[in-house]
Amino acid sequence: MTMLTTKAIIRKLWDAQGYGNVAVWEDGTAEVIAPGAEPSLGGKSPLAVFKPIPLVGGFPMLDHALFDAGLQDTIEKTIRDAGGEITRG
């Protein structure tokens, strides 16, 4: 099983801006989905669905988002509150 990492999610959010939301599953899979979609992977719902623009849209560069403690905390709290495990990696 792949461990979720905060930085991998932030990178996916950065790349998904303007294309949709990012659904994240317990196995580390993260996919861009259409807004309002109800995603499923192997019959399982995602741990969380993140909206990229509110989370990373205000950062001028990806590196700023990757090392922002507040953003990292927000993502980690969301995943942990959903019962998942995550590292900063």
N, C-alpha and C positions, 0 to 999 in steps of 0.2 A: 504494500500500500504506500502510495506517495504522500509525503507530508505536505500539507498546505504551507506556503510561505507568503508572508505579507508582501514582500517585494515582487514576487511573481504576480500576485493579484493586482498590485499597483501598476505594473507594466501592462497587464491585460486591460485594465481600466483606461490607461493612457491611450492604447491603441484603439480602443472601442469608442472613443469620443466621436459622437455624430453618427455612429452606426447602430447603436442599441445599448441594451443593458448587459451586465455580466453576471451570469449565474455560476455559482461555485458549489461544487459537490464535495463530499467528505473525502473522496479518493484523490483530490487534488485537481480534478478536471474543472476547467473554467471555460465557458463558451459565451460568445456574444449571442444574445437573443433579442427578438423584437420587443419593444415596449408593450406591456400588457400580456405577453405570452406566459403560459403556464408550463414551464419546461419540466422535462422528465428525462432521466438517464437510467436505462435499465430498470424502469419502473419506480425509481426513487426521485423524490423531489430534491432540489438543491438546498444546501444549508442556508444560503443567502442569495439575494439578487441585488446587485449594486448598480446605482445610476452613476455613470462615469463623470458627466459634466459637473454636477454639484461637488463631487469629491476631488477631482483632479483638474478641472477646467480653469481654475484660478492660478495654477502654477505656470510660470513662464517656460520651464523646461522639465523634462522627466526627472532629472537628478534632484531637483527641488522637491518634487512629490515623493520620490523614493526615500528621502531622508527626513521627511517632516514627521516629527514625533506624534503630533495630533492626529494626522491621517493614519499613521500606523496603529495608534491606539483605537481609533474608530473601527477600522477593519478587524482588528484582533478581537475587540469586544463583541462585535456582531457575530463573528464565527464562533467564539466561545459560548456566547449566549444561546446559540443554536445547537450546542452540544458537540461542536467540532474542536479539533486541535490544530494549532497553528504556531509557526515559529517566524521570527523576523527574517531569517535566512537571506 
